[in-house]
Amino acid sequence: MMDNVHSAVRSMFAKLVVVALLLAIVATLFSGLFFLMKDSNNSKRTVKALTFRVLLSLTLIVFLVVAAGMGWIHPHSLTGR
């Protein structure tokens, strides 16, 4: 019984981390767009924002691989079976 509770908590934690990382990726994407449109040509803020977005994306990929390996998330088939 307790294993089911711990499994559900781990699964919910993994989902929250994924959603938080996705929101952060979208936020940095739009901040990069904003800096691209508003800053001068010599500004490095656009490059920094997009670099941070790439790092967040890599973090998300690594987290998904680790979470799947640890059994925190389970892939499902696309056929519905």
DRENMITOR-517632 format. One record per residue (C-alpha): residue number from 1; residue in three letters; x, y, z. Coordinates in nm, 2 decimals. Layout:
<node><pos>NUM</pos><code>ALA</code><X>X</X><Y>Y</Y><Z>Z</Z></node>
...
***
This chain:
<node><pos>1</pos><code>MET</code><X>0.00</X><Y>0.00</Y><Z>0.00</Z></node>
<node><pos>2</pos><code>MET</code><X>0.28</X><Y>0.25</Y><Z>0.09</Z></node>
<node><pos>3</pos><code>ASP</code><X>0.46</X><Y>0.16</Y><Z>-0.23</Z></node>
<node><pos>4</pos><code>ASN</code><X>0.16</X><Y>0.28</Y><Z>-0.43</Z></node>
<node><pos>5</pos><code>VAL</code><X>0.16</X><Y>0.60</Y><Z>-0.24</Z></node>
<node><pos>6</pos><code>HIS</code><X>0.53</X><Y>0.66</Y><Z>-0.29</Z></node>
<node><pos>7</pos><code>SER</code><X>0.50</X><Y>0.57</Y><Z>-0.65</Z></node>
<node><pos>8</pos><code>ALA</code><X>0.21</X><Y>0.82</Y><Z>-0.70</Z></node>
<node><pos>9</pos><code>VAL</code><X>0.41</X><Y>1.09</Y><Z>-0.52</Z></node>
<node><pos>10</pos><code>ARG</code><X>0.72</X><Y>1.03</Y><Z>-0.74</Z></node>
<node><pos>11</pos><code>SER</code><X>0.50</X><Y>1.03</Y><Z>-1.05</Z></node>
<node><pos>12</pos><code>MET</code><X>0.33</X><Y>1.36</Y><Z>-0.96</Z></node>
<node><pos>13</pos><code>PHE</code><X>0.67</X><Y>1.51</Y><Z>-0.87</Z></node>
<node><pos>14</pos><code>ALA</code><X>0.81</X><Y>1.41</Y><Z>-1.21</Z></node>
<node><pos>15</pos><code>LYS</code><X>0.51</X><Y>1.56</Y><Z>-1.39</Z></node>
<node><pos>16</pos><code>LEU</code><X>0.54</X><Y>1.89</Y><Z>-1.19</Z></node>
<node><pos>17</pos><code>VAL</code><X>0.91</X><Y>1.91</Y><Z>-1.28</Z></node>
<node><pos>18</pos><code>VAL</code><X>0.84</X><Y>1.85</Y><Z>-1.65</Z></node>
<node><pos>19</pos><code>VAL</code><X>0.56</X><Y>2.12</Y><Z>-1.65</Z></node>
<node><pos>20</pos><code>ALA</code><X>0.79</X><Y>2.37</Y><Z>-1.47</Z></node>
<node><pos>21</pos><code>LEU</code><X>1.07</X><Y>2.31</Y><Z>-1.71</Z></node>
<node><pos>22</pos><code>LEU</code><X>0.84</X><Y>2.35</Y><Z>-2.01</Z></node>
<node><pos>23</pos><code>LEU</code><X>0.70</X><Y>2.67</Y><Z>-1.87</Z></node>
<node><pos>24</pos><code>ALA</code><X>1.05</X><Y>2.80</Y><Z>-1.81</Z></node>
<node><pos>25</pos><code>ILE</code><X>1.15</X><Y>2.71</Y><Z>-2.17</Z></node>
<node><pos>26</pos><code>VAL</code><X>0.86</X><Y>2.90</Y><Z>-2.31</Z></node>
<node><pos>27</pos><code>ALA</code><X>0.93</X><Y>3.20</Y><Z>-2.09</Z></node>
<node><pos>28</pos><code>THR</code><X>1.29</X><Y>3.21</Y><Z>-2.20</Z></node>
<node><pos>29</pos><code>LEU</code><X>1.19</X><Y>3.17</Y><Z>-2.56</Z></node>
<node><pos>30</pos><code>PHE</code><X>0.97</X><Y>3.48</Y><Z>-2.53</Z></node>
<node><pos>31</pos><code>SER</code><X>1.22</X><Y>3.68</Y><Z>-2.34</Z></node>
<node><pos>32</pos><code>GLY</code><X>1.47</X><Y>3.61</Y><Z>-2.61</Z></node>
<node><pos>33</pos><code>LEU</code><X>1.22</X><Y>3.73</Y><Z>-2.87</Z></node>
<node><pos>34</pos><code>PHE</code><X>1.16</X><Y>4.04</Y><Z>-2.66</Z></node>
<node><pos>35</pos><code>PHE</code><X>1.53</X><Y>4.12</Y><Z>-2.63</Z></node>
<node><pos>36</pos><code>LEU</code><X>1.57</X><Y>4.06</Y><Z>-3.00</Z></node>
<node><pos>37</pos><code>MET</code><X>1.31</X><Y>4.32</Y><Z>-3.08</Z></node>
<node><pos>38</pos><code>LYS</code><X>1.39</X><Y>4.58</Y><Z>-2.82</Z></node>
<node><pos>39</pos><code>ASP</code><X>1.76</X><Y>4.58</Y><Z>-2.75</Z></node>
<node><pos>40</pos><code>SER</code><X>2.04</X><Y>4.74</Y><Z>-2.95</Z></node>
<node><pos>41</pos><code>ASN</code><X>2.26</X><Y>4.55</Y><Z>-3.19</Z></node>
<node><pos>42</pos><code>ASN</code><X>2.54</X><Y>4.52</Y><Z>-2.93</Z></node>
<node><pos>43</pos><code>SER</code><X>2.33</X><Y>4.36</Y><Z>-2.66</Z></node>
<node><pos>44</pos><code>LYS</code><X>2.41</X><Y>4.00</Y><Z>-2.56</Z></node>
<node><pos>45</pos><code>ARG</code><X>2.08</X><Y>3.94</Y><Z>-2.37</Z></node>
<node><pos>46</pos><code>THR</code><X>1.92</X><Y>3.76</Y><Z>-2.66</Z></node>
<node><pos>47</pos><code>VAL</code><X>2.21</X><Y>3.52</Y><Z>-2.69</Z></node>
<node><pos>48</pos><code>LYS</code><X>2.21</X><Y>3.46</Y><Z>-2.31</Z></node>
<node><pos>49</pos><code>ALA</code><X>1.83</X><Y>3.40</Y><Z>-2.31</Z></node>
<node><pos>50</pos><code>LEU</code><X>1.85</X><Y>3.15</Y><Z>-2.59</Z></node>
<node><pos>51</pos><code>THR</code><X>2.15</X><Y>2.98</Y><Z>-2.44</Z></node>
<node><pos>52</pos><code>PHE</code><X>1.96</X><Y>2.94</Y><Z>-2.11</Z></node>
<node><pos>53</pos><code>ARG</code><X>1.67</X><Y>2.80</Y><Z>-2.31</Z></node>
<node><pos>54</pos><code>VAL</code><X>1.89</X><Y>2.54</Y><Z>-2.47</Z></node>
<node><pos>55</pos><code>LEU</code><X>2.03</X><Y>2.44</Y><Z>-2.13</Z></node>
<node><pos>56</pos><code>LEU</code><X>1.68</X><Y>2.41</Y><Z>-1.99</Z></node>
<node><pos>57</pos><code>SER</code><X>1.58</X><Y>2.19</Y><Z>-2.28</Z></node>
<node><pos>58</pos><code>LEU</code><X>1.88</X><Y>1.96</Y><Z>-2.22</Z></node>
<node><pos>59</pos><code>THR</code><X>1.79</X><Y>1.95</Y><Z>-1.86</Z></node>
<node><pos>60</pos><code>LEU</code><X>1.44</X><Y>1.84</Y><Z>-1.95</Z></node>
<node><pos>61</pos><code>ILE</code><X>1.57</X><Y>1.57</Y><Z>-2.18</Z></node>
<node><pos>62</pos><code>VAL</code><X>1.81</X><Y>1.44</Y><Z>-1.91</Z></node>
<node><pos>63</pos><code>PHE</code><X>1.54</X><Y>1.45</Y><Z>-1.65</Z></node>
<node><pos>64</pos><code>LEU</code><X>1.30</X><Y>1.25</Y><Z>-1.87</Z></node>
<node><pos>65</pos><code>VAL</code><X>1.56</X><Y>0.98</Y><Z>-1.94</Z></node>
<node><pos>66</pos><code>VAL</code><X>1.64</X><Y>0.95</Y><Z>-1.57</Z></node>
<node><pos>67</pos><code>ALA</code><X>1.28</X><Y>0.96</Y><Z>-1.46</Z></node>
<node><pos>68</pos><code>ALA</code><X>1.19</X><Y>0.68</Y><Z>-1.71</Z></node>
<node><pos>69</pos><code>GLY</code><X>1.50</X><Y>0.48</Y><Z>-1.60</Z></node>
<node><pos>70</pos><code>MET</code><X>1.40</X><Y>0.52</Y><Z>-1.23</Z></node>
<node><pos>71</pos><code>GLY</code><X>1.04</X><Y>0.42</Y><Z>-1.30</Z></node>
<node><pos>72</pos><code>TRP</code><X>0.89</X><Y>0.76</Y><Z>-1.20</Z></node>
<node><pos>73</pos><code>ILE</code><X>0.72</X><Y>0.79</Y><Z>-1.54</Z></node>
<node><pos>74</pos><code>HIS</code><X>0.60</X><Y>0.52</Y><Z>-1.77</Z></node>
<node><pos>75</pos><code>PRO</code><X>0.57</X><Y>0.56</Y><Z>-2.15</Z></node>
<node><pos>76</pos><code>HIS</code><X>0.24</X><Y>0.44</Y><Z>-2.30</Z></node>
<node><pos>77</pos><code>SER</code><X>0.17</X><Y>0.31</Y><Z>-2.65</Z></node>
<node><pos>78</pos><code>LEU</code><X>0.01</X><Y>0.53</Y><Z>-2.91</Z></node>
<node><pos>79</pos><code>THR</code><X>-0.24</X><Y>0.26</Y><Z>-3.02</Z></node>
<node><pos>80</pos><code>GLY</code><X>-0.44</X><Y>0.28</Y><Z>-2.69</Z></node>
<node><pos>81</pos><code>ARG</code><X>-0.39</X><Y>-0.08</Y><Z>-2.59</Z></node>
***
